[in-house]
Amino acid sequence: MPQRLHLVFGGELVDPSRSEFRDVNDIHIVGIFPDYASAHDAWKAEAQRTVDNAHMRYFIAHLHRLRDEEREASSTEELG
């Protein structure tokens, strides 16, 4: 069974109604998790920790969706 890696990250947004970070250098990388359940737990903990700041948002990125080992490499993957 393939791994289903998830990245949890967040930071302060320019506007709470958009997903644009105020400063990308200050993005908080919580970590990479082996499954959605553990990623969700980490996301929830950070979201609750920063609940008093309406501009703070945390996200879960599904890293396993970025690369499909069964497909041929894209032209950009072949460059590097």
Backbone as numpy.savetxt, mean C-alpha at the origin, in Angstrom:
# Nx Ny Nz CAx CAy CAz Cx Cy Cz
0.82 -22.99 -4.08 -0.02 -21.81 -4.08 0.87 -20.56 -4.08
0.61 -19.60 -4.98 1.44 -18.40 -5.05 1.22 -17.51 -3.83
2.25 -16.74 -3.49 2.13 -15.78 -2.39 1.22 -14.64 -2.82
0.50 -14.10 -1.88 -0.38 -12.96 -2.11 0.09 -11.82 -1.22
1.19 -11.19 -1.62 1.80 -10.14 -0.80 0.99 -8.84 -0.86
0.96 -8.15 0.29 0.23 -6.89 0.42 1.13 -5.87 1.12
1.15 -4.66 0.60 1.91 -3.55 1.17 0.94 -2.61 1.88
1.26 -2.26 3.11 0.47 -1.27 3.85 1.32 -0.01 4.00
0.75 1.12 3.58 1.47 2.39 3.63 0.48 3.53 3.81
0.98 4.67 4.21 0.09 5.82 4.37 0.85 7.07 4.66
0.09 8.13 4.82 0.68 9.42 5.11 -0.37 10.51 5.07
0.10 11.73 5.20 -0.80 12.88 5.22 -1.15 13.30 3.80
-2.43 13.49 3.55 -2.91 13.88 2.23 -3.06 15.39 2.12
-2.98 15.90 0.90 -3.19 17.32 0.63 -4.63 17.68 0.97
-5.55 16.82 0.57 -6.99 17.03 0.77 -7.60 15.67 1.11
-8.37 15.56 2.18 -8.93 14.26 2.58 -9.84 13.62 1.53
-10.31 14.38 0.57 -11.19 13.82 -0.46 -10.41 13.27 -1.67
-9.06 13.40 -1.64 -8.23 12.92 -2.74 -7.12 12.04 -2.17
-6.49 11.28 -3.03 -5.40 10.39 -2.60 -4.03 10.92 -3.04
-3.79 12.21 -2.81 -2.51 12.84 -3.14 -1.79 13.16 -1.84
-0.59 12.60 -1.68 0.17 12.81 -0.46 0.77 14.21 -0.42
0.76 14.80 0.78 1.33 16.13 0.98 2.84 16.10 0.70
3.53 15.10 1.19 4.98 14.97 0.99 5.32 13.48 0.83
5.67 13.07 -0.38 5.95 11.65 -0.62 7.18 11.17 0.15
8.03 12.08 0.57 9.19 11.69 1.38 8.79 11.28 2.80
7.58 11.65 3.21 7.10 11.31 4.55 6.11 10.15 4.55
6.00 9.42 3.45 5.10 8.27 3.42 5.61 7.23 4.41
4.70 6.74 5.22 5.01 5.73 6.23 4.77 4.34 5.63
5.83 3.57 5.47 5.72 2.19 5.01 5.55 1.32 6.26
4.36 0.78 6.43 4.09 -0.06 7.59 4.75 -1.42 7.41
4.62 -1.99 6.21 5.27 -3.26 5.94 4.61 -4.04 4.82
5.21 -5.18 4.51 4.69 -6.11 3.51 4.20 -7.34 4.26
3.00 -7.79 3.92 2.35 -8.86 4.65 1.99 -10.01 3.72
2.01 -11.25 4.23 1.83 -12.43 3.39 0.38 -12.72 2.99
-0.57 -12.02 3.59 -1.97 -12.26 3.24 -2.78 -11.01 3.57
-4.00 -10.96 3.02 -4.84 -9.78 3.21 -5.23 -9.59 4.67
-5.51 -10.67 5.37 -5.96 -10.57 6.76 -4.92 -9.86 7.64
-3.67 -10.24 7.53 -2.63 -9.60 8.34 -2.38 -8.16 7.88
-2.49 -7.90 6.57 -2.36 -6.54 6.06 -3.50 -5.67 6.59
-4.69 -6.22 6.60 -5.85 -5.47 7.09 -5.69 -5.14 8.57
-5.19 -6.08 9.35 -4.95 -5.82 10.77 -3.96 -4.67 10.96
-2.89 -4.67 10.17 -1.88 -3.60 10.26 -2.47 -2.27 9.81
-3.24 -2.30 8.72 -3.89 -1.08 8.22 -4.83 -0.52 9.28
-5.63 -1.37 9.88 -6.60 -0.93 10.88 -5.90 -0.31 12.10
-4.81 -0.92 12.54 -4.06 -0.40 13.68 -3.53 1.00 13.39
-2.96 1.20 12.20 -2.42 2.53 11.85 -3.55 3.54 11.66
-4.64 3.13 11.04 -5.77 4.04 10.83 -6.35 4.48 12.18
-6.46 3.57 13.11 -6.98 3.92 14.44 -6.00 4.80 15.21
-4.71 4.54 15.02 -3.68 5.33 15.72 -3.70 6.79 15.27
-4.08 7.04 14.02 -4.04 8.39 13.45 -5.43 8.97 13.23
-6.43 8.42 13.89 -7.82 8.82 13.66 -8.07 10.30 13.93
-7.30 10.92 14.78 -7.52 12.33 15.11 -7.06 13.30 14.01
-6.31 12.80 13.04 -5.84 13.64 11.93 -6.63 13.26 10.67
-7.57 14.09 10.28 -8.44 13.80 9.13 -7.67 13.70 7.82
-6.46 14.23 7.77 -5.67 14.19 6.54 -4.82 12.92 6.41
-4.75 12.13 7.47 -3.94 10.90 7.42 -4.77 9.76 6.83
-4.16 9.03 5.90 -4.82 7.87 5.29 -3.80 6.76 5.12
-4.26 5.55 5.32 -3.46 4.35 5.09 -4.13 3.52 4.03
-3.32 2.82 3.25 -3.81 2.04 2.11 -3.21 0.64 2.14
-3.90 -0.28 1.48 -3.39 -1.63 1.25 -3.21 -1.79 -0.25
-1.98 -2.06 -0.67 -1.69 -2.31 -2.09 -1.51 -3.81 -2.26
-2.20 -4.36 -3.24 -2.14 -5.79 -3.53 -0.95 -6.06 -4.46
0.21 -6.30 -3.87 1.43 -6.47 -4.67 1.34 -7.66 -5.61
0.61 -8.68 -5.21 0.50 -9.87 -6.06 -0.21 -9.57 -7.38
-0.95 -8.49 -7.43 -1.64 -8.12 -8.67 -0.73 -7.39 -9.65
0.43 -6.95 -9.19 1.35 -6.21 -10.05 2.14 -7.10 -10.99
2.25 -8.35 -10.63 3.06 -9.26 -11.45 2.39 -10.61 -11.55
2.21 -11.08 -12.75 1.62 -12.39 -13.00 2.70 -13.26 -13.62
3.19 -14.22 -12.87 4.29 -15.07 -13.32 3.95 -15.89 -14.56
2.68 -16.07 -14.84 2.26 -16.87 -15.99 2.29 -16.07 -17.30
2.31 -14.75 -17.23 2.29 -13.92 -18.42 3.70 -13.60 -18.91
3.81 -13.31 -20.18 5.09 -12.88 -20.73 5.43 -11.51 -20.16
6.72 -11.19 -20.11 7.17 -9.91 -19.57 6.69 -8.77 -20.47
6.36 -7.63 -19.84 5.99 -6.46 -20.61 7.26 -5.83 -21.17
7.10 -4.89 -22.07 8.27 -4.23 -22.68 9.10 -3.49 -21.63
8.47 -2.93 -20.60 9.23 -2.23 -19.57 10.01 -3.20 -18.69
9.46 -4.39 -18.44 10.18 -5.38 -17.64 11.43 -5.87 -18.37
11.39 -5.89 -19.69 12.50 -6.38 -20.47 13.65 -5.37 -20.51
13.40 -4.10 -20.17 14.44 -3.07 -20.19 15.48 -3.27 -19.09
15.04 -3.78 -17.96 15.93 -3.84 -16.82 16.47 -5.19 -16.61
